[in-house]
């Protein structure tokens, strides 16, 4: 086997290993995806847990959006994590994503989400220490656009 072939096989093995570690939350926690409240989604996903608000979990985004387009945001923390849950409080189904992280990885993710109306985005992480941490950010949309006519 050539050097390139060995490298390719190594990459495939790593990718398969990562895939085997990932949990399919839609199969293991189906009620979480149908929950219509944040409290119900958290209970269906994690059970009866104590969640501490922590500013070390940062959600960075522009809170005032002029359109209903997808919202770029960044989720960052130095807390070693097992997984991240992202919820939209005003959505019909509040849980929008659960992301498994590599063992104890410090999170720094860029992503885009659709926020259909002004809403709170809530991010919950399960720390490697077994504790749960959260933070949230509120978004607003411009409902009226005001144009000023220039005087010539």
Secondary structure, DSSP 8 states (H G I E B T S, - for coil): --HHHHHHHHHHHHHHHHHHH---HHHH-HHHHH-SSHHHHHHHHH-S--EEE-TTEEEE--SEESSSS-EEEEEEESS-EEEEEEEETTSSS-EEEEEEEEEEE--EEEEEE---SS-EEEEEEEETTS-EEEEEEE-EE-S---------
